[in-house]
Amino acid sequence: MRVLATAADAPEIREAPSAIVPTRYGLLRATLDLSGTIRRPPEPVGFGTRVRADLAPESWEAAIVALRLTDASAPAVDAADLGAMLLLAQTYDPEHPQEDVRALARLDRRSADVLRTLVEADSVRSAAAELGMHHSTVQARHEALTHTLGYDPRSNVGRMRYIAAALLLRLTDPARSGQAVRSSGALRRPRTTDFEL
């Protein structure tokens, strides 16, 4: 079985038991997928991990993290797809963002787009082509971002740091991270004591 997290006002799934549950993120709907047959729940939706029934609170915690990671491009997130990043997200304290997260939050939108493209591209030239910028301009932006971040985002370790920080930034309250970013308004990660099934 696993637990699904949706907005409290999301329609109920007829074949699955659900309840409105108070959490530190507001009211959410917890739906039990006992047989693994729920295929098209209302979106946005966070799918918890598959667990034994006695571990349902762990699935619920994972479902809340997954729900908080949804956005317009990913309206359904399965916690199982996060792999080791789920552990990182569950242990993260958004009230005290790590320095890599704060550094990303301080970037303006254009710098954040350049950084994301540099991390994802095969080369600075391909990043420049995707951004519609001259490669020497993108190279200068890369050097400036390396200085600002304190690491090279094109190195293997730098890519890992960027990916982890970008994930955690999505879980961080914008007022604490230093920049207004899309956020569910959450301040802390959920704990099993914050809800009842």
Backbone as JSON, one array per atom type, in Angstrom:
{
  "sequence": "MRVLATAADAPEIREAPSAIVPTRYGLLRATLDLSGTIRRPPEPVGFGTRVRADLAPESWEAAIVALRLTDASAPAVDAADLGAMLLLAQTYDPEHPQEDVRALARLDRRSADVLRTLVEADSVRSAAAELGMHHSTVQARHEALTHTLGYDPRSNVGRMRYIAAALLLRLTDPARSGQAVRSSGALRRPRTTDFEL",
  "N": [[0.83, -1.17, 0.0], [0.23, 2.34, -0.36], [0.33, 5.87, 0.39], [-1.36, 8.69, -0.85], [-0.95, 12.15, -1.39], [-2.89, 15.0, -1.68], [-4.37, 18.19, -2.49], [-6.58, 19.55, -0.02], [-9.07, 20.21, -1.02], [-9.28, 18.67, -3.25], [-10.93, 16.37, -5.44], [-12.49, 13.43, -4.08], [-11.32, 10.07, -4.4], [-13.23, 7.58, -5.51], [-12.95, 4.76, -5.13], [-11.13, 4.51, -3.09], [-10.21, 4.84, 0.34], [-10.18, 7.96, 2.11], [-9.06, 10.89, 3.87], [-9.29, 14.17, 5.26], [-6.51, 15.83, 6.41], [-4.89, 17.57, 8.97], [-1.87, 19.35, 8.6], [1.43, 20.71, 9.04], [1.59, 22.21, 6.82], [-0.84, 23.05, 6.17], [-4.24, 21.99, 5.47], [-4.5, 18.79, 4.06], [-5.39, 16.19, 1.73], [-5.34, 12.84, 2.5], [-5.02, 9.86, 0.86], [-5.58, 6.44, 0.77], [-3.97, 4.04, -1.05], [-4.6, 1.04, -1.39], [-4.41, -1.21, -3.01], [-2.83, -0.58, -5.14], [-4.04, 0.31, -7.42], [-4.89, 2.83, -8.12], [-4.84, 4.99, -10.65], [-5.18, 7.51, -11.96], [-5.19, 9.96, -10.17], [-6.52, 13.08, -8.81], [-4.78, 16.06, -9.75], [-2.6, 18.6, -8.42], [-0.53, 15.9, -7.22], [1.08, 13.94, -4.75], [2.78, 10.98, -4.58], [3.23, 8.57, -2.15], [5.77, 6.34, -0.82], [5.73, 2.79, -1.48], [4.66, 0.65, 1.02], [4.46, -1.58, 3.91], [1.34, -1.88, 5.67], [1.62, -1.1, 8.36], [3.57, 0.79, 8.2], [2.53, 3.06, 7.17], [2.61, 5.83, 8.01], [5.21, 6.59, 7.18], [5.0, 6.44, 4.41], [3.1, 8.45, 4.04], [4.56, 10.72, 4.89], [6.51, 10.76, 2.89], [4.82, 11.17, 0.71], [3.89, 13.75, 1.18], [6.26, 15.25, 0.88], [6.69, 14.7, -1.83], [4.38, 15.87, -2.94], [4.88, 18.56, -2.35], [6.9, 19.02, -4.12], [5.73, 19.18, -6.56], [4.85, 20.91, -9.58], [3.87, 23.1, -12.29], [5.04, 21.83, -14.5], [5.45, 19.28, -13.59], [2.99, 17.82, -12.41], [2.41, 15.57, -10.96], [4.18, 13.75, -8.65], [6.18, 11.05, -7.81], [7.31, 9.69, -4.89], [8.99, 7.5, -4.85], [10.46, 7.77, -7.17], [12.32, 9.65, -6.5], [14.47, 8.51, -5.25], [17.56, 8.43, -3.54], [17.44, 11.12, -3.09], [15.07, 11.59, -1.8], [15.59, 10.95, 0.88], [17.37, 13.01, 1.47], [15.64, 15.22, 1.16], [13.78, 14.68, 3.19], [15.26, 14.95, 5.51], [16.01, 17.54, 5.52], [16.04, 20.81, 6.87], [14.05, 23.37, 6.41], [13.89, 25.75, 7.81], [16.42, 26.49, 8.37], [18.17, 27.03, 5.93], [20.69, 25.5, 3.97], [23.92, 26.71, 2.92], [24.4, 26.45, 0.1], [21.79, 26.37, -0.84], [20.83, 28.87, -0.05], [22.51, 30.46, -1.62], [21.62, 29.86, -4.24], [19.03, 30.84, -4.01], [19.45, 33.56, -3.87], [20.05, 34.33, -6.44], [19.2, 36.18, -9.39], [16.43, 35.84, -11.72], [17.32, 35.52, -14.41], [20.06, 34.84, -14.09], [19.71, 32.45, -12.7], [18.47, 30.91, -14.69], [20.54, 30.81, -16.59], [22.45, 29.41, -15.08], [21.1, 26.93, -14.62], [20.91, 26.02, -17.26], [23.65, 25.86, -17.94], [24.42, 23.78, -16.22], [22.92, 21.65, -17.22], [23.67, 21.44, -19.9], [25.83, 20.07, -22.49], [28.15, 21.43, -23.06], [29.75, 24.67, -22.77], [29.38, 26.09, -25.1], [27.1, 24.79, -26.2], [25.28, 25.44, -24.23], [25.23, 28.21, -24.57], [24.1, 28.36, -27.12], [21.54, 27.31, -26.62], [20.6, 29.25, -24.86], [20.61, 31.44, -26.48], [22.71, 33.21, -26.54], [25.97, 34.75, -26.91], [28.86, 32.65, -26.92], [31.12, 33.53, -25.47], [30.03, 35.33, -23.71], [28.43, 33.67, -22.16], [30.45, 32.08, -21.1], [31.74, 33.99, -19.49], [29.64, 34.49, -17.69], [29.5, 31.96, -16.54], [31.95, 31.86, -15.16], [31.54, 33.95, -13.35], [29.33, 32.93, -11.93], [30.5, 30.67, -10.82], [32.23, 31.86, -9.01], [30.35, 33.21, -7.37], [28.81, 31.07, -6.33], [30.75, 29.48, -5.15], [31.66, 27.11, -6.05], [32.35, 25.07, -8.97], [29.82, 24.79, -11.18], [29.8, 23.14, -13.38], [31.42, 21.0, -12.98], [31.58, 17.52, -11.91], [31.07, 17.17, -9.13], [30.14, 19.74, -8.59], [27.81, 19.79, -10.15], [26.29, 17.9, -8.74], [26.02, 19.25, -6.29], [24.55, 21.49, -7.14], [22.15, 20.28, -8.11], [21.16, 19.06, -5.77], [20.83, 21.35, -4.13], [18.99, 22.81, -5.66], [16.74, 21.17, -5.54], [16.22, 21.25, -2.77], [15.76, 23.97, -2.46], [13.24, 24.22, -3.53], [11.74, 23.3, -1.45], [11.95, 25.19, 0.46], [11.0, 27.96, 2.45], [10.23, 30.99, 0.93], [10.68, 33.47, 2.24], [12.65, 32.94, 4.08], [14.74, 32.04, 2.53], [15.66, 34.17, 1.07], [14.72, 35.11, -1.35], [11.9, 35.66, -3.41], [10.36, 32.9, -4.37], [8.64, 30.21, -6.07], [6.72, 28.45, -3.84], [5.27, 26.2, -1.47], [4.77, 27.43, 0.83], [5.65, 26.19, 3.02], [7.33, 25.58, 6.11], [8.79, 23.74, 7.58], [9.99, 20.35, 7.41], [7.7, 17.58, 7.14], [6.72, 15.61, 9.96], [6.08, 12.44, 11.44], [4.54, 12.82, 13.69], [2.94, 14.93, 13.11], [0.53, 14.36, 11.97], [-2.36, 12.29, 11.59], [-3.51, 9.13, 10.56]],
  "CA": [[0.0, 0.0, 0.0], [0.91, 3.62, -0.26], [-0.55, 6.99, 0.66], [-1.27, 9.79, -1.8], [-1.24, 13.46, -0.82], [-3.45, 15.97, -2.6], [-4.97, 19.33, -1.81], [-7.78, 19.18, 0.75], [-10.28, 20.39, -1.83], [-9.24, 17.77, -4.41], [-12.02, 15.39, -5.39], [-12.19, 12.12, -3.51], [-11.25, 8.94, -5.33], [-14.32, 6.74, -5.0], [-12.56, 3.41, -4.74], [-10.07, 4.53, -2.08], [-10.53, 5.63, 1.54], [-9.36, 9.16, 2.27], [-9.42, 11.79, 4.97], [-8.63, 15.47, 5.3], [-5.57, 15.73, 7.51], [-4.13, 18.81, 9.23], [-0.41, 19.23, 8.61], [2.07, 22.02, 9.21], [1.48, 22.88, 5.54], [-2.27, 23.26, 5.96], [-5.02, 20.78, 5.3], [-4.23, 17.98, 2.87], [-6.16, 14.95, 1.66], [-4.56, 11.6, 2.48], [-5.79, 8.78, 0.23], [-4.9, 5.15, 0.87], [-3.98, 3.2, -2.25], [-4.37, -0.27, -0.78], [-4.14, -2.26, -3.99], [-1.98, -0.1, -6.22], [-4.85, 0.45, -8.63], [-5.22, 4.23, -8.42], [-4.01, 5.37, -11.8], [-5.3, 8.91, -12.35], [-5.73, 10.8, -9.09], [-6.52, 14.51, -9.13], [-3.47, 16.69, -9.65], [-1.31, 17.98, -8.14], [-0.55, 14.75, -6.31], [2.34, 13.34, -4.32], [2.65, 9.56, -4.29], [4.16, 8.09, -1.14], [6.44, 5.08, -1.13], [4.96, 1.57, -1.2], [5.11, 0.13, 2.32], [3.48, -2.38, 4.65], [0.33, -1.01, 6.29], [2.09, -0.53, 9.62], [4.52, 1.86, 7.9], [1.78, 4.09, 6.43], [3.11, 7.19, 8.26], [6.4, 6.86, 6.35], [4.49, 6.7, 3.07], [2.46, 9.76, 4.1], [5.62, 11.72, 4.93], [7.09, 10.81, 1.54], [3.8, 11.74, -0.18], [3.87, 15.2, 1.4], [7.45, 15.78, 0.21], [6.44, 14.61, -3.27], [3.38, 16.89, -3.28], [5.53, 19.87, -2.28], [7.8, 19.15, -5.27], [4.97, 19.3, -7.8], [4.7, 22.23, -10.18], [3.13, 23.02, -13.55], [5.68, 20.88, -15.41], [5.38, 17.95, -12.96], [1.86, 17.88, -11.48], [2.39, 14.33, -10.17], [5.53, 13.32, -8.29], [6.21, 9.79, -7.06], [8.46, 9.71, -3.98], [9.91, 6.41, -5.22], [11.33, 8.25, -8.24], [13.33, 10.55, -5.96], [15.63, 7.74, -4.81], [18.27, 8.95, -2.37], [17.08, 12.52, -2.88], [13.97, 11.61, -0.83], [16.21, 11.02, 2.2], [17.88, 14.37, 1.61], [14.5, 16.12, 1.36], [13.14, 14.4, 4.47], [16.11, 15.39, 6.62], [16.28, 18.96, 5.32], [15.33, 21.74, 7.73], [13.9, 24.6, 5.65], [14.07, 26.93, 8.65], [17.85, 26.79, 8.36], [18.67, 26.6, 4.63], [22.13, 25.31, 3.8], [24.5, 27.83, 2.16], [24.17, 26.26, -1.34], [20.4, 26.72, -1.09], [20.75, 30.33, 0.07], [23.18, 31.05, -2.78], [20.7, 29.75, -5.37], [17.88, 31.72, -3.76], [19.84, 34.96, -4.08], [20.24, 34.6, -7.86], [18.06, 36.71, -10.13], [15.85, 34.83, -12.6], [18.17, 35.28, -15.58], [21.25, 34.08, -13.65], [19.25, 31.1, -12.37], [18.26, 30.22, -15.97], [21.86, 30.53, -17.16], [23.05, 28.35, -14.27], [20.43, 25.66, -14.91], [21.3, 25.61, -18.6], [25.06, 25.44, -17.88], [24.5, 22.47, -15.55], [22.29, 20.63, -18.05], [24.24, 21.38, -21.25], [27.05, 19.29, -22.68], [29.29, 22.33, -23.13], [29.4, 26.09, -22.66], [28.86, 26.47, -26.42], [25.72, 24.33, -26.36], [24.47, 26.25, -23.31], [25.07, 29.51, -25.21], [23.14, 28.2, -28.22], [20.22, 27.15, -26.04], [20.21, 30.52, -24.25], [20.59, 32.5, -27.49], [23.74, 34.17, -26.14], [27.3, 34.46, -27.44], [29.52, 31.72, -26.0], [32.03, 34.23, -24.56], [29.18, 35.92, -22.66], [28.06, 32.57, -21.26], [31.67, 31.71, -20.38], [31.93, 34.99, -18.43], [28.6, 34.24, -16.69], [29.91, 30.74, -15.84], [33.0, 32.23, -14.22], [30.92, 34.75, -12.28], [28.51, 32.02, -11.12], [31.44, 29.83, -10.05], [32.68, 32.7, -7.89], [29.2, 33.46, -6.49], [28.4, 29.83, -5.67], [31.85, 28.88, -4.4], [32.01, 25.83, -6.69], [32.14, 25.07, -10.41], [28.62, 24.0, -11.43], [29.97, 22.23, -14.52], [32.16, 19.81, -12.56], [30.68, 16.47, -11.42], [30.66, 17.5, -7.76], [29.35, 20.96, -8.69], [26.47, 19.42, -10.63], [25.58, 17.27, -7.62], [25.66, 20.3, -5.33], [23.48, 22.29, -7.73], [20.91, 19.5, -8.15], [20.66, 18.93, -4.4], [20.39, 22.66, -3.66], [17.78, 23.19, -6.4], [15.64, 20.39, -4.95], [15.93, 21.77, -1.43], [15.2, 25.31, -2.6], [11.79, 24.07, -3.76], [11.13, 22.98, -0.16], [12.32, 26.26, 1.38], [10.14, 29.13, 2.53], [10.93, 32.08, 0.24], [11.09, 34.54, 3.15], [13.88, 32.53, 4.76], [15.81, 31.77, 1.58], [16.2, 35.42, 0.58], [14.18, 35.48, -2.65], [10.53, 35.18, -3.62], [10.31, 31.79, -5.32], [7.44, 29.4, -5.91], [6.81, 27.6, -2.66], [3.99, 25.88, -0.88], [4.65, 28.16, 2.08], [6.05, 25.29, 4.1], [8.46, 26.04, 6.89], [9.58, 22.62, 8.07], [9.61, 19.07, 6.83], [6.7, 16.91, 7.95], [7.13, 14.53, 10.85], [4.94, 11.55, 11.63], [3.72, 13.31, 14.79], [2.14, 16.05, 12.65], [-0.69, 13.93, 11.32], [-2.91, 11.0, 11.96], [-4.21, 8.47, 9.45]],
  "C": [[0.88, 1.24, 0.0], [-0.14, 4.71, -0.05], [-0.29, 8.06, -0.4], [-1.64, 11.08, -1.07], [-1.74, 14.37, -1.93], [-3.96, 17.16, -1.79], [-6.25, 18.89, -1.11], [-9.04, 19.28, -0.08], [-10.28, 19.55, -3.11], [-10.38, 16.77, -4.31], [-11.56, 14.07, -4.77], [-12.12, 11.08, -4.63], [-12.21, 7.89, -4.78], [-13.88, 5.39, -4.46], [-11.52, 3.35, -3.63], [-10.49, 5.36, -0.87], [-9.6, 6.84, 1.65], [-9.88, 9.97, 3.44], [-8.68, 13.1, 4.78], [-7.79, 15.48, 6.57], [-4.89, 17.09, 7.73], [-2.64, 18.52, 9.27], [0.16, 20.62, 8.85], [2.02, 22.83, 7.92], [0.03, 23.22, 5.21], [-2.98, 21.92, 5.82], [-4.68, 20.1, 3.99], [-5.15, 16.76, 2.9], [-5.19, 13.77, 1.58], [-5.46, 10.51, 1.92], [-4.97, 7.51, 0.3], [-5.07, 4.38, -0.43], [-3.6, 1.79, -1.78], [-3.95, -1.33, -1.77], [-3.24, -1.83, -5.13], [-2.73, 0.13, -7.51], [-5.24, 1.89, -8.95], [-4.27, 4.71, -9.51], [-4.04, 6.86, -12.1], [-5.93, 9.73, -11.23], [-5.77, 12.26, -9.53], [-5.13, 15.1, -8.91], [-3.63, 18.1, -9.1], [-1.44, 16.88, -7.1], [0.88, 14.31, -6.0], [2.07, 11.89, -3.96], [3.68, 9.18, -3.24], [4.82, 6.8, -1.6], [5.52, 3.91, -0.81], [5.55, 0.93, 0.06], [4.07, -0.87, 2.84], [2.53, -1.41, 5.35], [0.81, -0.38, 7.58], [3.1, 0.6, 9.43], [3.85, 3.0, 7.12], [2.26, 5.51, 6.75], [4.35, 7.55, 7.45], [5.98, 7.17, 4.92], [3.84, 8.08, 3.0], [3.51, 10.87, 4.1], [6.26, 11.88, 3.55], [6.11, 11.45, 0.55], [3.75, 13.26, -0.04], [5.09, 15.85, 0.73], [7.21, 15.79, -1.29], [5.44, 15.68, -3.71], [4.02, 18.27, -3.3], [6.5, 20.09, -3.45], [7.06, 19.24, -6.59], [5.0, 20.75, -8.28], [3.98, 22.04, -11.51], [3.73, 21.99, -14.51], [5.66, 19.45, -14.87], [4.25, 17.95, -11.94], [1.68, 16.62, -10.63], [3.82, 13.91, -9.92], [5.42, 12.08, -7.43], [7.47, 9.81, -6.2], [9.47, 8.62, -4.32], [10.88, 6.85, -6.31], [12.44, 9.15, -7.73], [14.59, 9.81, -5.5], [16.24, 8.31, -3.54], [17.94, 10.4, -2.08], [15.9, 12.64, -1.9], [14.54, 11.7, 0.59], [16.75, 12.42, 2.47], [16.73, 15.33, 1.91], [13.85, 15.91, 2.72], [13.96, 14.89, 5.65], [16.41, 16.88, 6.57], [15.42, 19.81, 6.26], [15.22, 23.08, 7.01], [14.01, 25.88, 6.49], [15.52, 27.38, 8.71], [18.45, 26.31, 7.04], [20.19, 26.52, 4.61], [22.65, 26.38, 2.87], [24.29, 27.66, 0.65], [22.74, 26.66, -1.71], [20.23, 28.24, -1.03], [21.39, 31.01, -1.14], [22.28, 30.98, -4.02], [19.53, 30.72, -5.22], [18.2, 33.18, -4.03], [19.99, 35.32, -5.56], [18.99, 35.24, -8.46], [17.61, 35.65, -11.14], [16.75, 34.5, -13.79], [19.42, 34.49, -15.19], [20.87, 32.64, -13.32], [19.03, 30.29, -13.65], [19.6, 29.86, -16.63], [22.52, 29.38, -16.4], [22.43, 27.0, -14.58], [20.86, 25.14, -16.28], [22.76, 25.16, -18.64], [25.19, 24.04, -17.26], [23.99, 21.37, -16.48], [22.97, 20.43, -19.4], [25.52, 20.55, -21.28], [28.31, 20.17, -22.68], [28.8, 23.77, -22.96], [28.83, 26.56, -23.99], [27.41, 26.02, -26.6], [24.78, 25.08, -25.42], [24.2, 27.61, -23.94], [24.05, 29.43, -26.34], [21.72, 28.09, -27.68], [19.7, 28.47, -25.46], [20.09, 31.66, -25.26], [21.58, 33.6, -27.16], [25.05, 33.79, -26.82], [28.04, 33.59, -26.42], [30.48, 32.43, -25.04], [31.25, 34.91, -23.42], [28.79, 34.84, -21.65], [29.27, 32.1, -20.47], [31.93, 32.69, -19.23], [30.9, 34.8, -17.33], [28.94, 32.99, -15.88], [30.97, 31.06, -14.79], [32.44, 33.04, -13.05], [30.07, 33.86, -11.36], [29.38, 31.11, -10.26], [31.93, 30.61, -8.82], [31.54, 32.91, -6.88], [28.83, 32.23, -5.68], [29.49, 29.24, -4.78], [32.22, 27.5, -4.91], [31.71, 25.95, -8.18], [30.93, 24.2, -10.72], [28.72, 23.06, -12.62], [30.8, 21.01, -14.16], [31.16, 18.76, -12.04], [30.16, 16.79, -10.02], [29.8, 18.76, -7.76], [27.94, 20.69, -9.18], [25.66, 18.79, -9.51], [25.14, 18.32, -6.61], [24.51, 21.15, -5.86], [22.16, 21.53, -7.7], [20.31, 19.36, -6.76], [20.11, 20.27, -3.9], [19.11, 23.1, -4.36], [16.57, 22.44, -5.87], [15.25, 20.98, -3.6], [15.36, 23.18, -1.48], [13.7, 25.25, -2.82], [11.05, 23.76, -2.48], [11.32, 24.09, 0.87], [11.32, 27.41, 1.31], [10.87, 30.3, 1.88], [11.39, 33.21, 1.16], [12.4, 34.2, 3.85], [15.04, 32.33, 3.8], [16.38, 33.04, 0.97], [15.67, 35.84, -0.76], [12.76, 34.94, -2.75], [10.56, 34.14, -4.73], [9.02, 31.04, -5.09], [7.64, 28.45, -4.75], [5.43, 27.32, -2.14], [3.78, 26.64, 0.42], [5.1, 27.33, 3.27], [7.28, 25.82, 4.82], [9.36, 24.9, 7.37], [9.13, 21.34, 7.38], [8.57, 18.4, 7.72], [7.32, 15.83, 8.83], [5.89, 13.69, 11.14], [4.06, 12.0, 12.79], [2.8, 14.43, 14.36], [0.81, 15.65, 12.04], [-1.16, 12.62, 11.91], [-3.59, 10.42, 10.74], [-5.45, 7.79, 9.96]]
}
